[in-house]
Each structure stands twice: as structure tokens, then as C-alpha cells.
Amino acid sequence: MSEMKKIKNLKEFSTSADRFEGANLLCPGCAHSIIVREVLNATNDDLILSASTGCLEVCTAVYPYTSWDASWIHIGFENGSTAVAGAEAMYNALKRKGRLKQPDRNPKFVSFAGDGASYDIGFQWISGCMERGHNIMHIVLDNEVYANTGGQRSSSTPIGSSATTAPAGRVSYGEKKNKKDMVAIMASHNIPYSAQVAPNKWKDMVKKIQHGMAVEGPVFINAVSPCTTEWKFDPKDTMMLTDLATDSLVFPLYEIIDGCELNITYRPKNVLPVEEYLAAQGRFKHLFKDEYKHLIGEWQKRIDANWEYLNRREEARV
Amino acid sequence: MAFDKMKLRDIEVWDGNFAAAQAMRQCQIDVVSAYPITPSTPIVEGYAKFLADGYVEGEFVMVESEHAAMSGCIGAAGAGGRVATATSSQGFALMVETLYQASGMRLPIVLNVVNRALAAPLNVNGDHSDMYLGRDSGWIQFDAYCPQDAYDLNFIAFRVAEDHDVRLPAMVHQDGFMTSHTAQGVHTMDDDTAYSFVGEFKPMNDMLDFEHPVTHGVQTEEDWHFEHKARQHNDLMTKVFPKIEAAFDDFEKLTGRRYNLVEKYDLDDADVVVVCMGTSVETAREVALEMREKGIKAGVLGLRVIRPFPFFQIQEALKGIKAIAALDRSSPNGAPGMLFNELAGCLFNTDTNAMLSGYVYGLGGRDLTKRHLTDLYVELQANVDAGKITTPLQQFIGVRGPKLAFL
């Protein structure tokens, strides 16, 4: 039987035994480690983990050290999902053959990857894993940029963000394309569970992770991960940024069950203007110049439309 | 899920693909993660049918690309169990990134490579371009000349790769179509005998041992990367051959069939020798026998193991030979051929007086005929008679148009 942790409050959470050590090389204020701790703390079950090449990987397994007190594998940039899918296949084979060393365990297979490794270069691998129905969970640490290599745009980078390969300049406002709707694409694989989560709403996140671990079949989780370095905000403000992201509805929190049943899981009491979210980050600084200010209005319209869309889906149960 | 043994006749009529698929079945692989590509597809199809008919107990994961196939193999091997797959050509090329990852992570995966040309221009037929592409990847590479070899070498590959002193992945190469689709008599082992040769998989650093969590695939920079690569090279250079030779010995005791790091045919008193790989070895051997009737002391040296490269075994085998031809079935694209270069490396610093010339042949499945080889032996003999190389160092065999020669 699955064994999920019951953590009631932040104090219990902060003192809970960790399988992800604080000794890592992630930037001060990086949300990755917060998200990973929240995920790992959702269960007492054994874990088989992978990380695709990226910040989390290069900062947590630098030979001869490791931050992981659970089995962990990194192969490359694009194939972390397939790595745990292969491990899951081996688990099934050895279980059937009666060769597991600890046959009474109930391991969970979780793959962590950035948005570059998920939305872009690893897209096909993740799609393959979802389609084949592996009993795995893929979690995107979505900081909307190739942060590990210094801030190049990915297909998760939002319009108007300045990235090193889509910089704002004399005649450009930076990234021109809208962010890919990865949760919708993954849900379209008709997987049992997909969701968007944020580290500030940790109870919502833990509930979703536990739901995902309890279902049979592939699970996709998109976690907003504010990046102090590339979003350009003070490291102490990570949680404030995350609050702005969820409460401005730029990152609405919702889940999709069996690819068709959408539930909004967090409704901010006071919805904040998108402008506040944008104004808190250096990557959008240029949008506040006169020639680009119209983009802030367009941002608000787009976010409103998306919220409207999610609400209509929830209401229609589709 | 029940899994049945299969009753085989002592000699079955199998092509190289089916021989490899049967060997994979008999090794009771835990996970096969695969993607089909011509000409290796029938290996994957054959294995899928074994599964569908209840002859396989392991997992079969049909992924969406060759890169994912090897990625799945790496994850499965890291988890701890017997793992194999098959590919060819473009699929092999797509896999290359993960080949280095598999060997660098010291995961004993067996990969059947049915050799095929690399595009462009697109071509489905056999040459050794993909095999050459893998030669720096840190894998052990075995070369089959016929379906029997393709069957036998799979067992040897598992035995060597999974040895705890080795822990390196291994490829079993066979020629696309010439071996993979040509049915011949194959001496079989019964399922129990075959499995006893490879034995039960013994895990090491397995992720599924929950009491001992492991970290696979770490980061190293200038502080440790070199030491890791050097150790891997050291193990390929020093540990692999003794294990292969022991496996060859045991296999001979079990089946009566003898394999060697290099296969020597009529070399003892030979003057002129062709060095080649794959199906060409058998053709060359036939021609060499005919040349002897014509008074030319011809021999053949076939490479059975390409990586690690049997440097000293080749030196020893070519001792006293007067003229040697290195046959490369891959476009050197601006250099002498790989085999030419590596033979030259073997012979340099020795007291040999042998003359070495290179021939590029058979690209994209172009036939190498007995006539071609007859002419080649005559050229080598002319070199011997003249006491010097009378041709350019690099010639092309069987290409249309004006004769192509370089160097």
C-alpha cells in the first residue's frame, strides 16, 4: 500500500526528515529546492528519481557528492522521463520474476526536469512516456528560461520577457511568442492526472502530488519555479514572487483528471493586477517604457481570457 | 504471466535477425526498450512475437525513437537487470549521445547493430558506417560474419558485459541484409543450456535496492572527468580481453564452436593477406583458397572484436606477411580508412617489412565479388614481386566511373 506523509503545518514540514539534502549548489532563493522538498515530503514510499540536465541536476550531484538520499539517475537533457520509465519497466519485470530485493516496497518513479528539458528538447520523450502509460510522474520545474546556461529563451518563456537569445533592445521588447500550454498538451494524452502547482501553496501541491502518486499511470505536473537570477528579483522575495504569480492568475492552480475533468484548486480572494507581477521582475522592466506599455494591457487581457477559459472548462466538466 | 520454453531443432534455418532475436529470448532479458529500423526491425518484431506467444517474461517497451530506446535501456540497466535492444544506421546515429552515456555510466547493455549505410543519400543496405560511428563510444564491439555468429556472440556479449570486473555495454554487429536477411543453418542451444551460459543477472549499484540508494550519472568537470574516462579506457584495455577469451573458451566447451579475438585463415605461410570484417571475411576466405591453387599464398584476417582493438593479436597474426590490404566498408571522408589507420598503427614500431594498402568497398550495399578479391590478391602479389607498393595507397573497389584512387 502507498504510504503518504501527513504533514499538518509548516512547522512539521520544516522539521520533516529530508531525502533531498540542503547541501546543494542551487542559488539562494531558488524555488527548485523548495518544490523538490515538497514533492519528496509528500510520501514515505521509496523513490526512484531522475533529473534531466539543468540547474537541479548540476547543483545536486557533483561528484563525489550527492544531495539525494534516494536512488537518482541523470542521463541527458532530453531523456529524464524515459530514464525513470526504463527503471519502472525494470521494476515491473523483476516484480513479475520474483527478483526484487525488497518485494514489499511500493516505489514511486518521479522525473524532474526544467521547462527547457520538458517543453522543448525533451518534449517527444515525455509525450512517449505519457502515451505508453508508464506509472511515472514527470514534474516540470518551470522557470520559463534556460536558467542553467544563462537565460536563453525556451518555449515556456512568456511574451515580453527579455532572454539572452530574445533580448529586449532598441527595437525589440524581447520574447515575441506566447508560452506553450504544456499542461493542456499533456492532459490531451488522456493521462489520469495532470496539474499546475506552486510552492507557496504547499498544501495544494502536496495534495496534488499525493493524488498523482496514488493513481495508476502517468502523471504530469507543472510547477512554477521563480528564478531569482533570470527573473531578476531579490533572493529573499521568492515566495512573494510566487504569491504574485498565483494571485495575479498568471499561474492559475488547477488539475485535470483523466484528461477531461478540470478543477480549479485555488481561487485568490483578491486577484492582483498582472502589472504587479510584471513590475516585480527585472526581465519585464522594459515593458514599462512608453513604447511597450500597451503590452501590459495585452498581458492582462490574455490572463483574464485564460482564467475565463479554465472556469468554463470547470463548469462544463470537460 | 506464464512463460514457456521453446523447443528448437539442433539446426534451425534462421537469418541473422531471427538468430539474434532467439538469443535475446534465451537470455531471458528483463527489459527490452526498442524502436524498429531497417534492417534490424525483424529482431524487434521477432522479440515482440515471442512476447505475444508467451515465451518472454520480461518487459518490452516500444518507445518513440532510438534515442529513447537507449535512454530506456539506461534507466532499466541503472535499476538493475538484464537489458538489450537492437538498431541500425540512422537509428544508431540518433542513439550516439546515449551510447556514450551508457558506457560512461558503466551499464552492461547489449545492443544488436545490424550494420547499414548512413544518409545522405538515404540507403537501407549494409555497410559499416554505423559500426565505425560507434568505435569511440566506449562499448565493446563484436563482429558477426554470419547468422550463426550473430546467435552465438549475443551470449558471449552478455557474459562479458555483465561481468562485475567489466560492467561495460557491448554491441553485436552483423551485416545488414547479407547476414540479417540471409537464412542459413544455425546450430542452436536448448533454452536451459543457453541460459546457463549467461547465468542469472547479478545486480550492482542497482537503483531498485531501496536499502542502498545510489546516484547515477553525476557531474564531473576538469577535477574528475579525466579520471573517469581514463579508468574506463584502462578497463577496456586491460580487463575486457581476458574476459572475452574466457567466454570464448567456455563457449567452445559448451558448443564446440570456437571464436577468437581475431580470426586467422591460412596465415601461417601466407605472403598476401586481406584484413576485413563482416560477411566479407567469408568471401575473402573462399577467394584465398582459390588463389592458393593459382600459386599465390593468400590468407585472410578477420576482426572478431573491434573494440577493444586487438592490437597485439593483429601484430602477431600479421608477422611475416609481405603485403596486406585493409578493407574499409565506410567512406573515410577525407582520410585513409579506419582499418588502414589502425593496422598501420599496429605495424609501426615493429620489424615488419609488410606493405600496407587500403581499399574502400561495398558502400551502401554494393557487392564485393570474388572477382574483386581475386584482382586484389593479384595486386598484392604484384607488390610482393616488385618489392614495393605498385598502386596508390587508397583505392575504391566496385565504384562506377573512372578508377578512383588516392594517396
Contacts between the chains, C-beta under 8 A, distances in Angstrom:
chain1	res1	chain2	res2	distance
A	46	B	210	4.3
A	48	B	79	7.0
A	48	B	207	5.5
A	48	B	208	7.2
A	50	B	75	7.2
A	57	B	219	7.1
A	58	B	219	5.2
A	61	B	215	5.3
A	61	B	217	7.4
A	61	B	218	4.5
A	61	B	219	5.9
A	62	B	218	6.7
A	62	B	219	4.8
A	62	B	220	7.6
A	63	B	218	4.3
A	63	B	219	6.5
A	63	B	220	4.6
A	63	B	224	5.1
A	63	B	228	7.9
A	64	B	224	7.4
A	66	B	215	4.0
A	66	B	218	7.1
A	68	B	213	6.9
A	68	B	215	5.6
A	69	B	213	5.9
A	70	B	213	5.1
A	71	B	207	3.6
A	71	B	208	7.4
A	71	B	209	7.9
A	71	B	210	7.5
A	71	B	213	4.6
A	71	B	214	5.5
A	71	B	215	7.7
A	71	B	216	7.8
A	72	B	207	7.9
A	72	B	213	7.4
A	72	B	214	7.7
A	72	B	215	5.0
A	72	B	216	6.9
A	73	B	74	7.7
A	73	B	75	6.3
A	73	B	78	4.9
A	73	B	207	6.5
A	73	B	215	7.8
A	73	B	216	4.2
A	73	B	217	5.5
A	74	B	216	7.1
A	74	B	217	3.8
A	74	B	218	7.3
A	75	B	71	5.8
A	75	B	74	5.3
A	75	B	75	7.2
A	75	B	98	6.7
A	75	B	101	5.1
A	75	B	105	7.7
A	75	B	217	5.7
A	76	B	71	7.4
A	76	B	97	6.1
A	76	B	98	6.9
A	76	B	101	6.1
A	78	B	67	7.4
A	79	B	67	6.8
A	79	B	68	6.6
A	79	B	71	3.6
A	79	B	98	7.1
A	82	B	63	6.9
A	82	B	68	4.9
A	82	B	71	4.0
A	82	B	72	5.1
A	82	B	75	6.4
A	83	B	71	6.0
A	83	B	72	7.8
A	83	B	74	6.3
A	83	B	75	3.7
A	83	B	78	7.3
A	84	B	75	6.1
A	85	B	61	7.1
A	85	B	72	5.9
A	85	B	75	6.4
A	86	B	31	6.5
A	86	B	33	5.8
A	86	B	61	7.2
A	86	B	71	6.8
A	86	B	72	3.8
A	86	B	73	6.4
A	86	B	74	6.5
A	86	B	75	2.7
A	86	B	76	3.8
A	86	B	77	7.7
A	86	B	78	7.6
A	86	B	79	6.9
A	87	B	75	4.5
A	87	B	76	6.4
A	87	B	78	6.4
A	87	B	79	3.9
A	87	B	207	5.9
A	87	B	208	7.4
A	89	B	31	4.7
A	89	B	33	6.9
A	89	B	59	4.1
A	89	B	61	5.1
A	89	B	72	6.8
A	89	B	75	7.8
A	89	B	76	5.5
A	90	B	30	5.9
A	90	B	31	5.1
A	90	B	59	7.2
A	90	B	75	7.5
A	90	B	76	4.2
A	90	B	77	7.9
A	90	B	79	3.6
A	90	B	80	6.6
A	90	B	81	4.8
A	90	B	83	7.7
A	90	B	208	6.7
A	91	B	79	6.4
A	91	B	208	6.0
A	92	B	59	5.4
A	93	B	30	4.2
A	93	B	31	5.6
A	93	B	57	7.6
A	93	B	58	4.7
A	93	B	59	4.4
A	93	B	81	6.2
A	94	B	30	6.4
A	94	B	79	8.0
A	94	B	80	7.6
A	94	B	81	5.9
A	94	B	208	6.6
A	96	B	1	6.1
A	96	B	57	6.3
A	97	B	30	7.2
A	97	B	57	6.0
A	97	B	58	7.6
A	99	B	81	7.7
A	100	B	208	6.6
A	101	B	206	7.8
A	101	B	208	6.9
A	101	B	209	5.2
A	101	B	210	7.6
A	101	B	211	7.5
A	102	B	209	7.5
A	102	B	210	5.2
A	102	B	211	6.7
A	105	B	210	5.4
A	107	B	208	7.4
A	107	B	210	6.8
A	124	B	64	6.1
A	124	B	65	6.7
A	124	B	68	7.5
A	125	B	64	7.6
A	125	B	67	7.8
A	125	B	68	5.5
A	125	B	71	6.8
A	127	B	64	7.3
A	128	B	63	5.6
A	128	B	64	3.7
A	128	B	65	7.6
A	128	B	68	5.7
A	131	B	64	7.6
A	132	B	61	6.9
A	132	B	62	7.6
A	132	B	63	7.4
